């Protein structure tokens, strides 16, 4: 059986990330995010991101722009879309904390709650987990450009951790998380820092 190597790549910085806003699907990379993605592309030509990989992407502009900056041609995968933030989309975290502190607390502390009219973290894990489970036996090398929260819940799902631990996984813009599988379960693979 051919193994599967999956690299989950967080999209570059957007205005929403920098301003701690609940992002929207049309929020593209900001100038710094594009520069950083292009710089990463130069570094990745030395071995991190390969052109021979199947590239999948969230439908969001930030993800497709990141993939393009990395020199990849992504196929849109709806399962990789960001969490649906419902009524909070485009609003600042601080604003929601001021206007709806209890609802925000519930969403952050109770993964199956979605008091904002959007998607709960549990529903996000179910969507991403179903997709991730389908990739285990696919074989080959896959790169998926998506959102930090999607990667956080993917790691939790892949390692079969309690859902609440997603809050302890921090994923920075342009971070790469590598998962490997021989068809039965996922393993988190951490590589050595590159010095070349």
Secondary structure as UniProt FT lines:
FT   STRAND          4..10
FT   HELIX           15..18
FT   TURN            19..20
FT   TURN            25..26
FT   HELIX           31..44
FT   TURN            45..48
FT   TURN            51..52
FT   STRAND          54..57
FT   HELIX           61..69
FT   TURN            70..71
FT   STRAND          75..76
FT   HELIX           78..80
FT   HELIX           86..88
FT   TURN            89..90
FT   HELIX           93..99
FT   HELIX           101..109
FT   TURN            111..112
FT   TURN            115..116
FT   HELIX           121..135
FT   TURN            136..138
FT   STRAND          140..146
FT   HELIX           148..158
FT   TURN            159..160
FT   HELIX           163..168
FT   TURN            173..174
FT   STRAND          176..181
FT   STRAND          186..189
//
